[in-house]
Amino acid sequence: MNQLRAQANGRPVSSGIPEATVARLPVYLRALTALGESGLRTVSSEQLATAAGVNSAKLRKDLSYLGSYGTRGVGYDVEYLRYQIAREIGVNQDWAVVIIGIGNLGQALSNYGGFRSRGFRIVALVDGDASRVGEMHGDLAIAHIDDLDQVVRERGCSIGVIATPGDAAQGVADRLVASGVTSILNFAPAVLTVPAGVDVRKVDLSIELQILAYHEQRKRPPLVQSEEVVES
Ligand SMILES: NC(=O)c1ccc[n+]([C@@H]2O[C@H](COP(=O)([O-])OP(=O)(O)OC[C@H]3O[C@@H](n4cnc5c(N)ncnc54)[C@H](O)[C@@H]3O)[C@@H](O)[C@H]2O)c1
């Protein structure tokens, strides 16, 4: 029996699942979605592990935190496991998202249609530039940062995405927290200070690129050292 979590209204309330496992759950969800779309009804832990790019022992351990052990010789029911993981992550429900900073990145994020199918609905666009208030992006008009409080309250935003320049990010985070938002996705190059109980995730593509560069460097044969210069 899974003793790691209690249930309230059918929703997990205290998961006790390790952070590293939580970080892999969306990867399993994506792999299961693709497998389900290809018509697969059941999947072995090896198949799912390969699709998710992890080893199968780790996958089985991760899924055991959800109380999901699969059936010997059959594997996991793709749809049910998908449902279990989606429920655990919380993407079975709809999350309302506000984006702050509607420049290049903010507009690209607001135009991306893929969030909706994963349970995230962008419901508000906010910017500090008063001249852009009312500018339409899809069916959303840009609101002013001074109205953030009202926007968050009226549209029930629970996640804030910061896509402003770095020097504005802390001020925006403070405003988000003051308006009641407790989950922030930060794209700006700034380390945010937030009160306990507020979760911040930082996205930094340059760090990802640096990690790739590190591995790429090791795939290549060592550079031939230039001939030593002999000083006369
Ligand atoms: N994390 C990553 O991998 C990654 C990738 C690309 C860009 N970025 C960062 O994302 C941020 C946005 O980049 P961009 O190219 O879209 O910039 P941009 O200059 O095109 O847009 C920034 C927007 O923020 C608005 N803004 C400025 N101060 C504000 C405030 N106090 N309140 C609300 N809105 C405010 C501006 O009016 C503008 O519309 C930058 O910090 C950039 O460094 C991060």
The ligand as an SDF file (V2000), in Angstrom:
LIG
                    3D

 44 48  0  0  0  0  0  0  0  0999 V2000
   16.0020   32.0440  -19.5300 N   0  0  0  0  0  0  0  0  0  0  0  0
   16.2990   31.9970  -20.7940 C   0  0  0  0  0  0  0  0  0  0  0  0
   16.7520   31.0030  -21.2950 O   0  0  0  0  0  0  0  0  0  0  0  0
   16.0480   33.2320  -21.5910 C   0  0  0  0  0  0  0  0  0  0  0  0
   16.0180   33.2000  -22.9850 C   0  0  0  0  0  0  0  0  0  0  0  0
   15.7320   34.4020  -23.6410 C   0  0  0  0  0  0  0  0  0  0  0  0
   15.5160   35.5630  -22.8960 C   0  0  0  0  0  0  0  0  0  0  0  0
   15.5910   35.5200  -21.5490 N   0  0  0  0  0  0  0  0  0  0  0  0
   15.3520   36.6820  -20.6980 C   0  0  0  0  0  0  0  0  0  0  0  0
   13.9700   36.9730  -20.7790 O   0  0  0  0  0  0  0  0  0  0  0  0
   13.7780   38.3550  -20.5560 C   0  0  0  0  0  0  0  0  0  0  0  0
   12.9500   38.9290  -21.6980 C   0  0  0  0  0  0  0  0  0  0  0  0
   13.6980   38.8670  -22.9000 O   0  0  0  0  0  0  0  0  0  0  0  0
   13.1030   39.5770  -24.1970 P   0  0  0  0  0  0  0  0  0  0  0  0
   14.0560   39.3470  -25.3080 O   0  0  0  0  0  0  0  0  0  0  0  0
   11.6640   39.1730  -24.3620 O   0  0  0  0  0  0  0  0  0  0  0  0
   13.1740   41.1350  -23.7490 O   0  0  0  0  0  0  0  0  0  0  0  0
   12.3360   42.3230  -24.3200 P   0  0  0  0  0  0  0  0  0  0  0  0
   13.1290   43.5620  -24.0230 O   0  0  0  0  0  0  0  0  0  0  0  0
   11.9050   42.0630  -25.7220 O   0  0  0  0  0  0  0  0  0  0  0  0
   10.9970   42.3310  -23.4050 O   0  0  0  0  0  0  0  0  0  0  0  0
   10.9840   42.6920  -22.0690 C   0  0  0  0  0  0  0  0  0  0  0  0
    9.5900   43.2230  -21.7450 C   0  0  0  0  0  0  0  0  0  0  0  0
    9.5000   43.4480  -20.3420 O   0  0  0  0  0  0  0  0  0  0  0  0
    8.7990   44.6570  -20.1240 C   0  0  0  0  0  0  0  0  0  0  0  0
    9.1430   45.1920  -18.8100 N   0  0  0  0  0  0  0  0  0  0  0  0
   10.2700   45.8380  -18.4150 C   0  0  0  0  0  0  0  0  0  0  0  0
   10.1990   46.1590  -17.1210 N   0  0  0  0  0  0  0  0  0  0  0  0
    9.0050   45.7100  -16.6630 C   0  0  0  0  0  0  0  0  0  0  0  0
    8.3550   45.7250  -15.4170 C   0  0  0  0  0  0  0  0  0  0  0  0
    8.9170   46.2850  -14.3410 N   0  0  0  0  0  0  0  0  0  0  0  0
    7.1260   45.1830  -15.3160 N   0  0  0  0  0  0  0  0  0  0  0  0
    6.5450   44.6030  -16.3840 C   0  0  0  0  0  0  0  0  0  0  0  0
    7.0980   44.5490  -17.6010 N   0  0  0  0  0  0  0  0  0  0  0  0
    8.3300   45.0950  -17.7420 C   0  0  0  0  0  0  0  0  0  0  0  0
    9.2280   45.5540  -21.2730 C   0  0  0  0  0  0  0  0  0  0  0  0
    8.2910   46.5970  -21.4830 O   0  0  0  0  0  0  0  0  0  0  0  0
    9.2510   44.5520  -22.4250 C   0  0  0  0  0  0  0  0  0  0  0  0
    8.0190   44.4530  -23.0840 O   0  0  0  0  0  0  0  0  0  0  0  0
   15.1570   38.9680  -20.4270 C   0  0  0  0  0  0  0  0  0  0  0  0
   15.4610   39.0820  -19.0550 O   0  0  0  0  0  0  0  0  0  0  0  0
   16.0720   37.9460  -21.0900 C   0  0  0  0  0  0  0  0  0  0  0  0
   17.3850   37.9870  -20.5680 O   0  0  0  0  0  0  0  0  0  0  0  0
   15.8500   34.3770  -20.8970 C   0  0  0  0  0  0  0  0  0  0  0  0
  1  2  1  0
  2  3  2  0
  2  4  1  0
  4  5  1  0
  4 44  2  0
  5  6  2  0
  6  7  1  0
  7  8  2  0
  8  9  1  0
  8 44  1  0
  9 10  1  0
  9 42  1  0
 10 11  1  0
 11 12  1  0
 11 40  1  0
 12 13  1  0
 13 14  1  0
 14 15  2  0
 14 16  1  0
 14 17  1  0
 17 18  1  0
 18 19  2  0
 18 20  1  0
 18 21  1  0
 21 22  1  0
 22 23  1  0
 23 24  1  0
 23 38  1  0
 24 25  1  0
 25 26  1  0
 25 36  1  0
 26 27  1  0
 26 35  1  0
 27 28  2  0
 28 29  1  0
 29 30  1  0
 29 35  2  0
 30 31  1  0
 30 32  2  0
 32 33  1  0
 33 34  2  0
 34 35  1  0
 36 37  1  0
 36 38  1  0
 38 39  1  0
 40 41  1  0
 40 42  1  0
 42 43  1  0
M  CHG  2   8   1  16  -1
M  END
$$$$
